[in-house]
Amino acid sequence: APGDAAKALTELEVTDFEGLRSQNLLEKALGLRTKDPEELPAALMEKLSDGEAQLLSQVAAAAQSPSLDLHACVQVLRYSRVERQLAAIQREIDRGGREEHTKAGLSQLLRQKNQLRSQLELARRGPRDLYNK
């Protein structure tokens, strides 16, 4: 339903789409999140290129979506973003072992990596603090 899609869009950020084939399409949808949910599908179709409209039509025509739960889709997009960021940081750390990186620079990368790992773990576990109160 358009209302569910509009709600899911409010939970996403542009960085969640980086590197995805559907990045431009999703960014255009994100730009429309303030529209009335009932107007959202038509407004989005107006903004799409032919290729993007074709991609959206193919997804919509699929016999069954891999996930009908929009919240689960939002979570997968977020997890994927954090995993991409972790991979980029790890590549930078690996390069640091071969190049002249400052000790402080490598320490900063390791802190970022640990923060991202914590975010990923918290997102996977869910709000366990609610059960401990």
Protein Blocks (a to p, Z undefined) as FASTA:
>chain_A
ZZlmmmmmmmpcfklmgopaklmmmmmmmmmmmpcfklmmmmmmmmpcfklmmmmmmmmm
pmbafblclklmmmmmmmmmmmmmmmmmmmmmmmmmmmccdfklmmmmmmmmmmmmmmmm
mmmnopmklmmZZ
